Amino acid sequence: MLRLSVSPSSNASCKLAWLICVLLGLSATHLHAKDVLTVPQQVSLSADMYTQQLSISWLGGAATTFDLMILRTELNETVFYETVPATVSQASGRHQWNWTSVEPLECTSLSIKIRSRDGQITSEWSDTQILQGNDIPSNEKFQMYPQDRIVPVGANTTFCCIVEEGKQFGSIRYRSMFMNTTRLSRRTYATTVVNQRLSGKTGTNVICYETPEQKLTGAVVFVGYPPLPRDFVCETNDLISAVCQWNEGRDTNLYRKRGTRYTLNNRDCTLKQLPGKQIECSMAQWDGNWTLVAVNTLGQYSLTDSAEFSHRVRPVAPSNLDCIVNAWNATVMWQWKYETYSSLALVCQVEVTSLGIKTKRTFSGVGLRSVVISDVYPYEDYSVQVRCGAQQNFWKWGNWSEPLSFKTKSYAPDAPDVWMWMNKDHTGQVIWKPLTRRQSHGLITGYEITLWSPEENLQHTKNVPPDTSAVSVNLTQITTLNGDNKYIATVIAKNAAWASQPASVLIPLRLTDVEPLAVSRVVYTDRGFPLFWQSDANTTCGYVVEWYDASCKRDCPVEWIKVAAGSTNLSIESGNFQPGVRYNISLYSCSSEAPELLQRWQGYMQELVPSSSVPLSASQQNSDVLLTWGEIPLANIRGFLLGYNIYVSNGSQLILLANLTELDSRSYTVEGLSEGSYKFTVKAFTSAGEDTGATASITLEPYTDWLILEILASLGITALFLAIVTLICYKKRKWVKKAFYPDIPEPKLPGDWSRPQGPLDVKPSPHSLVHMVERPEWDSSKEALVVIPEEDEDEDGEGIGDEPVDTDEPTSLRYYNQVVDERPIRPRYPDSSASSASSLNSARTDVTYTGIQTSGSSLVFQLDPQGSSEGHQPQADLSVCIGGGGGYRPQMQSIAPSDDVGLISPEPFLEPQAASGGGYKPQSSWHLDSPGGAGENGGLAPSLGSPTSIASTQFLLPDGEEHAEEKRPLSSSAATWFTNLLSSTKP
């Protein structure tokens, strides 16, 4: 086998050879690169501070791309580093590239260097070139940039502030806003304002502050728009020169030296500012084509126009206007500035102004210089203006001439519009509408009114001043009101030189006697009151529609309008129509005879709620309340009344009781109310609503008729009851008499009573003795028993002194042989016998039957008040000695002490029991029946009509009823009534 071998020496030789070859190749490549990429030389800088643009140029050999580096010199911060293409100037062979800085170039120094690049191969950097800023130490001033910069709306602008050497930066403010800042160098600070809005006419301030002195500096920026004119057009006024106009359009917000500059066909011209942002520029010769260029700092704009001059003729304004004036027309004349108009067909417009109203009239002709204006009114002020245009190829109207004013001559006034108003008493007014300025044709000096009657051939004339529009008439003073007489009123208007035609109205004497027509309602619309009627065959000269306030009754301010004969409808409108006022509208026919009323309406311009309430009153009817109210005055209704609402108040709100739509019914009854207070409200209402309401309050009292009936019923029942009781008592009078008033038995005494005895007066016995028994404790100052001598009594039995005498005392019955027991008499009330003391010793005793017996006792007892109140016997005992044997024992028990005797204790006096059995016993219990009688008779007790003894005032009753009477006391008034009743019915 063949084997190859390599020696170490040969290997080393090969490696060395390869190393040499590589080094030679690298060296050749490096030498070739140096020949192609040369370092940029002669770098130069050119700065435009306003546009912030830096122009860099250099010599760079054959390279087409270069690396460009821009740094802030002091802080060595990179501002721009990019590979840029560069163009070579054929003239100089220099490369050039432009860079626009965000910050103003004055803010800080910039360092610039360049190197060539070919793919990944670059040359060495060129020498550094420095653009000096204004922040170098040698410039120590406080500065801010940019100054007076003009930028478009929406742009972003960077501002920088260079503080004074050795000072500190404070802040930057844009308008009123403090901005964020960035430090660019040792002394320079910058801020950027984005999307700037339109500034004012003087620009927007940007202010920089230092600390601590708060020193400031600043700059102004103007934010606006580029020019944008419009409506560019050229025309001729004299058929030779050209006048171009345009509108400057949107406001650029830049003025004076920063404003827009205009050129016309690359020629400057004198600008004339016209109203409405119009600009005018004149050229001496007409050119068929025109170009307008508008330029300002932010941009430029151009417009073009082209036309034949014959199509752009616009005459100038006429001058030197004059006129010739008549009453009904005027001739207006003027002159032209250019003689070329003499052969130009013109169309002219005349504007006539009168009373604020403008009208235009058109005239035409070749070289037109005058026109006649007709249809003017006499004695009226006018003003005219004239403008003209080319009749052929009409382009535009020329400018208006200066106004010319004139006044037409006066003429006869128009006939007044006459009407009449008549009252029911044949008085009234002749009225007419004052003439307007156009109707008067001159200054009105007065009116002449004539009243005349064709039948009676009477005429009355009156002149009134010009401010008068009505004259009062009284037909009863100027004519006889009989038959079908009529009066004609004629009105003539007069001015300074003329008089109008007469205007007449026929006044019928029987106008008010026509039967009233039915009244229809009419609704107001936006066009007034719409009226419709049927055509009347008798109408020859039309119709008259009059209206006035319905609340007016006499000499009303009436308005009217006259309508043509063929009309059947009308809408009336007046500036005097007021809301809430009712108007009467009447339609009259016009013919050769007197006006005839055809139809009537009523209506409101606008209905309102009533302005006043109804007069309300309330009255009670048993348990009901009747509400009545009156009418609201017509002037206060203010609408068509639809009805009344009746409410009752419950304190917090009104409750509806009834809704009355019957207008004739003005009363309402609220039924079934209980006693108490009520408040009622009545509100009238129209289509606009209710009025405020009238309120009446009422308080329901108990029903007086029922109270009267109850009282009468009670009295009737009581009377019926008394009648029944009286009837029963009358029917049962025997039983009643027996039960309540039995017969008193006659006294039975021993002895012979058969012989008739003649009446004898009882005389006291001469031997009658009164023994006075004194006790040691008896008080001599007190009265004791007094014996009145019988001789002091009157022979006829009358009382002593002024004592009253019972003249009705019946005849005394005498009886004899009565035995009176001799026993001491206890002090008691004086009895009712006329001579009780003197009859004790007599052989006879008088018994008297009487109704009311007046006591005539001669004995007066004075009782000890203390002793009687303690229930003891009196201090003085009185013994009466009577001659004769037996006797009777009077029994007395007093329950009503007399004031005269001074008794205090109401306890009865107890009588001692009888010692003898002879005689009879009178009633042992008695009452003081008549207090009044007791007082009148000095304390002597009267007694009822009953047989009594001389010594007693008690009833003489049977023995069996002695104790019954004590247990059954009756009042004196009842006993008297029953006694009288039974006495009158005694059979």
Backbone hydrogen bonds, N-H to C=O, Kabsch-Sander energy under -0.5 kcal/mol:
donor,donor_aa,acceptor,acceptor_aa,energy
11,N,7,S,-1.5
12,A,8,P,-1.8
13,S,9,S,-1.6
14,C,10,S,-1.8
15,K,11,N,-2.0
16,L,12,A,-1.8
17,A,13,S,-1.8
18,W,14,C,-2.3
19,L,15,K,-2.0
20,I,16,L,-1.9
21,C,17,A,-2.0
22,V,18,W,-2.0
23,L,19,L,-2.0
24,L,20,I,-2.1
25,G,21,C,-2.0
26,L,22,V,-2.4
27,S,23,L,-2.2
28,A,24,L,-2.0
29,T,25,G,-2.3
30,H,26,L,-2.3
31,L,27,S,-1.9
32,H,28,A,-1.7
33,A,29,T,-2.1
34,K,30,H,-1.9
35,D,31,L,-0.9
36,V,32,H,-1.1
36,V,33,A,-0.6
37,L,33,A,-2.0
38,T,36,V,-0.8
41,Q,59,L,-3.4
44,S,57,S,-2.9
46,S,55,S,-2.2
48,D,53,Q,-3.1
49,M,47,A,-0.7
52,Q,48,D,-1.3
53,Q,48,D,-1.7
54,L,99,W,-4.1
55,S,46,S,-3.8
55,S,53,Q,-0.5
56,I,54,L,-0.5
56,I,97,W,-3.0
57,S,44,S,-2.1
58,W,95,H,-2.2
59,L,41,Q,-3.2
60,G,58,W,-0.6
62,A,36,V,-0.6
63,A,60,G,-1.0
65,T,117,R,-0.8
66,F,84,V,-2.0
67,D,115,R,-2.9
68,L,66,F,-0.6
68,L,82,E,-3.1
69,M,113,K,-2.3
70,I,80,F,-3.5
71,L,111,S,-2.6
72,R,77,E,-3.0
73,T,71,L,-0.6
73,T,109,S,-2.3
76,N,72,R,-1.5
77,E,72,R,-0.7
79,V,70,I,-3.4
80,F,70,I,-2.1
82,E,68,L,-1.9
84,V,66,F,-2.6
84,V,82,E,-0.7
86,A,64,T,-1.2
87,T,96,Q,-1.1
89,S,87,T,-0.5
89,S,94,R,-2.4
93,G,89,S,-2.8
95,H,58,W,-3.6
96,Q,87,T,-1.5
97,W,56,I,-2.7
99,W,54,L,-3.3
101,S,52,Q,-3.0
101,S,99,W,-0.5
107,C,104,P,-1.7
110,L,131,L,-2.2
111,S,71,L,-3.4
112,I,129,Q,-3.5
113,K,69,M,-2.0
115,R,67,D,-1.8
117,R,65,T,-2.3
118,D,121,I,-3.8
121,I,118,D,-2.2
122,T,120,Q,-0.5
123,S,116,S,-2.5
126,S,114,I,-3.0
129,Q,112,I,-3.4
131,L,110,L,-3.2
132,Q,130,I,-0.8
134,N,106,E,-2.4
136,I,133,G,-0.7
139,N,136,I,-1.8
140,E,138,S,-0.9
143,Q,141,K,-0.6
143,Q,162,I,-2.5
145,Y,160,C,-2.4
148,D,220,V,-0.6
149,R,220,V,-1.1
151,V,149,R,-0.5
151,V,222,F,-3.0
153,V,224,G,-1.6
154,G,196,Q,-3.4
155,A,152,P,-1.8
157,T,193,V,-2.6
158,T,102,V,-0.5
159,F,191,T,-3.1
160,C,145,Y,-2.8
161,C,189,Y,-3.4
162,I,143,Q,-2.6
163,V,161,C,-0.7
163,V,187,R,-2.5
165,E,140,E,-1.2
167,K,164,E,-2.5
168,Q,211,T,-1.4
170,G,209,Y,-2.6
171,S,209,Y,-0.8
173,R,207,I,-3.1
174,Y,177,M,-3.1
175,R,173,R,-0.5
175,R,205,N,-2.0
177,M,174,Y,-2.7
179,M,172,I,-3.0
182,T,190,A,-2.9
184,L,188,T,-2.5
185,S,188,T,-1.6
189,Y,161,C,-2.2
190,A,182,T,-3.2
191,T,159,F,-2.9
193,V,157,T,-3.4
194,V,192,T,-0.5
195,N,154,G,-0.5
196,Q,155,A,-2.3
199,S,223,V,-1.5
203,G,200,G,-1.5
204,T,221,V,-2.9
206,V,219,A,-2.8
207,I,173,R,-2.7
208,C,217,T,-3.7
209,Y,171,S,-3.0
210,E,215,K,-3.0
211,T,168,Q,-2.4
214,Q,210,E,-0.8
217,T,208,C,-2.1
219,A,206,V,-2.5
221,V,204,T,-2.4
222,F,149,R,-3.1
223,V,221,V,-0.5
224,G,151,V,-1.9
224,G,222,F,-0.5
225,Y,252,T,-2.0
228,L,248,E,-0.6
230,R,247,N,-2.7
233,V,245,Q,-2.5
235,E,243,V,-2.3
236,T,312,R,-2.9
242,A,283,M,-2.5
243,V,235,E,-3.2
244,C,281,C,-3.1
245,Q,233,V,-3.2
246,W,279,I,-1.9
247,N,230,R,-3.3
248,E,277,K,-2.0
250,R,228,L,-0.7
258,R,255,Y,-2.0
259,G,256,R,-2.0
261,R,295,V,-3.2
263,T,293,V,-1.8
264,L,267,R,-2.9
265,N,263,T,-0.5
265,N,291,T,-3.1
267,R,264,L,-1.0
272,K,280,E,-2.1
274,L,278,Q,-3.6
278,Q,274,L,-0.7
278,Q,275,P,-0.5
279,I,246,W,-2.8
280,E,272,K,-2.5
281,C,244,C,-2.8
282,S,270,T,-0.6
283,M,242,A,-3.0
286,W,240,I,-0.7
290,W,305,D,-3.2
292,L,303,L,-3.9
293,V,263,T,-2.3
294,A,301,Y,-4.0
295,V,261,R,-2.5
296,N,299,G,-3.2
297,T,258,R,-0.5
299,G,296,N,-1.2
301,Y,294,A,-3.0
303,L,292,L,-2.8
305,D,290,W,-2.3
307,A,288,G,-1.4
311,H,308,E,-1.2
312,R,309,F,-1.6
314,R,236,T,-2.5
314,R,312,R,-0.5
319,S,335,Q,-2.5
322,D,333,M,-2.5
324,I,331,T,-2.1
326,N,329,N,-2.5
330,A,373,I,-2.3
331,T,324,I,-2.7
332,V,330,A,-0.5
332,V,371,V,-2.8
333,M,322,D,-3.3
334,W,369,R,-2.4
335,Q,319,S,-3.0
341,Y,338,Y,-1.1
342,S,339,E,-1.8
343,S,340,T,-0.9
344,L,341,Y,-1.2
346,L,344,L,-0.5
346,L,365,G,-2.5
347,V,389,G,-2.4
348,C,363,F,-3.5
349,Q,387,R,-3.2
350,V,361,R,-3.6
351,E,349,Q,-0.5
351,E,385,Q,-2.5
352,V,350,V,-0.6
352,V,359,T,-3.5
353,T,383,S,-2.9
354,S,357,I,-2.4
357,I,354,S,-2.0
359,T,352,V,-2.6
361,R,350,V,-2.6
363,F,348,C,-3.3
365,G,346,L,-2.6
367,G,344,L,-2.6
368,L,365,G,-1.0
371,V,332,V,-2.4
373,I,330,A,-3.8
373,I,371,V,-0.5
374,S,372,V,-0.7
375,D,328,W,-0.5
376,V,328,W,-1.5
379,Y,409,K,-1.7
380,E,377,Y,-0.6
382,Y,406,F,-3.1
383,S,353,T,-1.6
384,V,404,L,-2.8
385,Q,351,E,-1.3
387,R,349,Q,-1.7
389,G,347,V,-2.0
390,A,313,V,-0.6
391,Q,345,A,-3.0
394,F,391,Q,-0.5
395,W,313,V,-0.5
396,K,313,V,-0.7
398,G,388,C,-2.6
399,N,315,P,-0.6
401,S,386,V,-1.9
404,L,384,V,-2.6
406,F,382,Y,-2.3
408,T,380,E,-2.1
409,K,326,N,-0.8
411,Y,441,H,-2.8
414,D,439,Q,-2.7
418,V,416,P,-0.8
419,W,431,I,-3.0
421,W,429,Q,-2.6
423,N,427,T,-4.1
426,H,423,N,-1.2
428,G,473,V,-2.3
429,Q,421,W,-3.0
430,V,471,V,-2.9
431,I,419,W,-2.5
431,I,429,Q,-0.6
432,W,469,S,-2.2
433,K,417,D,-1.9
440,S,436,T,-2.3
441,H,437,R,-1.1
444,I,442,G,-0.6
445,T,494,K,-2.9
446,G,494,K,-1.3
447,Y,464,V,-2.2
448,E,492,I,-2.8
449,I,447,Y,-0.5
449,I,462,K,-3.6
450,T,490,T,-2.8
451,L,460,H,-3.5
452,W,488,I,-2.1
453,S,458,L,-2.0
457,N,453,S,-1.7
458,L,453,S,-0.9
460,H,451,L,-3.3
462,K,449,I,-2.9
464,V,447,Y,-2.6
468,T,465,P,-1.5
471,V,430,V,-2.2
473,V,428,G,-2.5
475,L,426,H,-2.1
477,Q,474,N,-1.4
478,I,474,N,-0.5
478,I,475,L,-0.6
479,T,475,L,-1.5
482,N,480,T,-1.7
485,N,482,N,-1.1
487,Y,507,I,-2.4
488,I,452,W,-2.7
489,A,505,V,-2.8
490,T,450,T,-2.8
491,V,503,A,-2.7
492,I,448,E,-2.1
494,K,446,G,-2.2
495,N,498,W,-2.4
496,A,443,L,-0.6
500,S,493,A,-3.2
503,A,491,V,-2.2
505,V,489,A,-1.9
507,I,487,Y,-4.1
509,L,485,N,-1.3
511,L,508,P,-0.9
513,D,510,R,-1.1
514,V,511,L,-1.1
520,S,518,A,-0.5
520,S,600,R,-2.0
522,V,602,Q,-2.4
524,Y,604,Y,-0.8
525,T,528,G,-2.5
528,G,525,T,-1.7
529,F,572,I,-2.3
531,L,529,F,-0.5
531,L,570,L,-3.5
533,W,568,T,-2.3
537,A,535,S,-0.5
539,T,536,D,-1.1
540,T,590,C,-2.1
541,C,590,C,-2.1
543,Y,563,V,-2.3
544,V,588,Y,-2.5
545,V,561,I,-2.8
546,E,544,V,-0.6
546,E,586,S,-2.3
547,W,559,E,-2.7
548,Y,584,N,-1.5
550,A,582,R,-3.2
552,C,549,D,-1.6
558,V,556,C,-1.7
559,E,547,W,-2.6
561,I,545,V,-2.0
563,V,543,Y,-3.0
567,S,564,A,-1.4
570,L,531,L,-2.1
572,I,529,F,-1.9
572,I,570,L,-0.5
577,F,574,S,-1.2
580,G,606,Q,-2.8
581,V,578,Q,-1.2
583,Y,603,G,-2.6
584,N,548,Y,-2.6
585,I,583,Y,-0.6
585,I,601,W,-2.8
586,S,546,E,-2.7
587,L,599,Q,-2.7
588,Y,544,V,-2.9
589,S,596,E,-2.4
590,C,542,G,-2.5
591,S,589,S,-0.5
591,S,593,E,-0.6
596,E,589,S,-1.1
598,L,587,L,-3.4
599,Q,587,L,-1.2
600,R,518,A,-0.6
601,W,585,I,-3.0
602,Q,520,S,-2.4
603,G,583,Y,-1.5
605,M,578,Q,-0.5
605,M,581,V,-0.6
608,L,638,R,-3.3
611,S,636,N,-2.5
612,S,636,N,-0.7
616,L,614,V,-0.7
617,S,628,T,-2.5
619,S,626,L,-1.9
621,Q,624,D,-2.9
624,D,621,Q,-2.7
625,V,670,V,-2.4
626,L,619,S,-3.2
627,L,625,V,-0.6
627,L,668,Y,-3.5
628,T,617,S,-2.4
628,T,626,L,-0.5
629,W,666,R,-2.1
630,G,615,P,-1.6
636,N,633,P,-1.7
637,I,633,P,-0.9
637,I,634,L,-0.8
638,R,634,L,-0.9
641,L,639,G,-0.6
642,L,685,F,-2.6
643,G,685,F,-1.0
644,Y,660,L,-2.8
645,N,683,K,-2.8
646,I,658,A,-2.7
647,Y,681,T,-3.2
648,V,655,I,-2.2
649,S,679,K,-2.6
650,N,653,Q,-2.2
655,I,648,V,-2.8
656,L,654,L,-0.5
657,L,646,I,-3.7
658,A,646,I,-1.4
660,L,644,Y,-3.4
660,L,658,A,-0.5
661,T,659,N,-0.6
663,L,661,T,-1.0
665,S,662,E,-0.8
666,R,664,D,-0.7
668,Y,627,L,-2.5
670,V,625,V,-3.0
670,V,668,Y,-0.5
671,E,669,T,-0.7
673,L,623,S,-2.6
676,G,700,L,-0.8
678,Y,698,I,-3.0
680,F,696,A,-2.9
681,T,647,Y,-2.3
682,V,694,A,-2.5
683,K,645,N,-2.6
685,F,643,G,-2.0
686,T,689,G,-2.3
689,G,686,T,-1.1
691,D,684,A,-2.0
694,A,682,V,-2.4
696,A,680,F,-2.7
698,I,678,Y,-2.5
700,L,676,G,-3.2
700,L,698,I,-0.5
701,E,699,T,-0.5
704,T,702,P,-0.7
707,L,703,Y,-1.8
708,I,704,T,-2.5
709,L,705,D,-2.4
710,E,706,W,-2.8
711,I,707,L,-2.4
712,L,708,I,-2.7
713,A,709,L,-2.8
714,S,710,E,-2.6
715,L,711,I,-2.6
716,G,712,L,-2.7
717,I,713,A,-2.8
718,T,714,S,-2.5
719,A,715,L,-2.7
720,L,716,G,-2.8
721,F,717,I,-2.7
722,L,718,T,-2.5
723,A,719,A,-2.5
724,I,720,L,-2.6
725,V,721,F,-2.8
726,T,722,L,-2.8
727,L,723,A,-2.7
728,I,724,I,-2.8
729,C,725,V,-2.7
730,Y,726,T,-2.3
731,K,727,L,-2.7
732,K,728,I,-2.7
733,R,730,Y,-1.1
736,V,732,K,-2.8
737,K,733,R,-2.7
738,K,734,K,-2.5
739,A,735,W,-2.8
740,F,736,V,-3.3
741,Y,736,V,-0.6
741,Y,737,K,-1.9
749,L,747,P,-0.6
753,W,751,G,-0.8
763,K,761,D,-0.5
765,S,838,S,-0.7
768,S,765,S,-1.6
769,L,881,C,-1.2
771,H,769,L,-0.6
771,H,879,S,-2.2
772,M,770,V,-0.6
773,V,771,H,-0.6
773,V,877,D,-1.2
774,E,772,M,-0.6
778,W,775,R,-1.7
780,S,778,W,-0.7
782,K,779,D,-1.5
786,V,860,V,-0.5
788,I,786,V,-0.6
792,D,789,P,-1.5
793,E,790,E,-1.2
794,D,798,E,-0.9
797,G,794,D,-1.9
803,E,800,I,-2.3
807,T,805,V,-1.0
809,E,806,D,-1.0
813,L,847,V,-2.0
814,R,812,S,-0.5
815,Y,845,T,-2.6
817,N,843,A,-2.2
818,Q,843,A,-0.6
820,V,818,Q,-0.6
820,V,885,G,-0.5
820,V,886,G,-1.3
820,V,887,G,-0.5
821,D,819,V,-0.6
823,R,821,D,-0.9
825,I,878,L,-0.9
826,R,824,P,-0.6
836,S,833,S,-0.6
839,S,835,S,-0.9
840,L,837,A,-0.7
842,S,839,S,-0.8
845,T,815,Y,-3.1
847,V,813,L,-3.4
848,T,948,T,-1.2
850,T,848,T,-0.7
850,T,946,S,-0.8
853,Q,943,S,-0.6
854,T,852,I,-0.5
856,G,833,S,-0.8
857,S,831,D,-0.7
863,L,861,F,-0.6
863,L,901,V,-0.7
868,S,864,D,-2.8
869,S,865,P,-2.1
870,E,866,Q,-1.2
871,G,868,S,-1.1
872,H,867,G,-2.2
877,D,773,V,-0.7
877,D,875,Q,-0.5
878,L,825,I,-0.5
879,S,771,H,-1.6
879,S,877,D,-0.6
881,C,769,L,-1.5
881,C,879,S,-0.6
882,I,880,V,-0.6
887,G,820,V,-0.9
902,G,898,S,-0.6
903,L,898,S,-1.1
911,E,909,F,-0.5
923,Q,955,F,-2.4
926,W,893,Q,-0.9
929,D,927,H,-1.3
929,D,942,P,-0.6
934,A,930,S,-2.0
935,G,931,P,-1.8
936,E,932,G,-1.9
937,N,933,G,-1.9
938,G,935,G,-0.9
939,G,934,A,-3.0
940,L,937,N,-0.9
941,A,830,P,-0.7
946,S,850,T,-1.1
946,S,944,L,-1.0
948,T,848,T,-1.6
952,S,949,S,-1.0
956,L,947,P,-0.8
957,L,955,F,-1.2
961,E,958,P,-0.9
962,E,959,D,-1.3
965,E,961,E,-1.9
966,E,962,E,-0.9
967,K,963,H,-1.4
968,R,964,A,-1.1
975,A,971,S,-2.4
976,T,972,S,-2.4
977,W,973,S,-2.4
978,F,974,A,-2.8
979,T,975,A,-2.6
980,N,976,T,-2.7
981,L,977,W,-2.5
982,L,978,F,-3.1
983,S,979,T,-2.5
984,S,980,N,-2.0
985,T,981,L,-1.1
986,K,983,S,-0.9
